[in-house]
Amino acid sequence: MVPSIGEMTGGPLINKAINPEPSKSMIVFSSHANEQEGYAALFKGLIAAFRNPSHHKFLDNVSREQALQICAFIDNMLAALGSAQVASQ
């Protein structure tokens, strides 16, 4: 578990937990800043593009194929998260 995130959700949670700079991040995907920045952007985008809309309106225009693609992308991101390191801070 990542310490000191309290009741944070969404974008603020991602910004706190996954910093683009590996040395400042609570969750480290890569020691290479450009890769870490990519993961930070992907997780922030995931929240903005998929989680937030589904919690604020019903998505009746998503096809079964699109839903499966979204689920596969999220599964891939969860696998990356599972392989990431939690920094000692």
Secondary structure, DSSP 8 states (H G I E B T S, - for coil): --SS-TT--HHHHHHHH--SSGGG-SEES-SSHHHHHHHHHHHHHHIIIIIHHHHHS--TT--HHHHHHHHHHHHHHHHHHHHSEE---
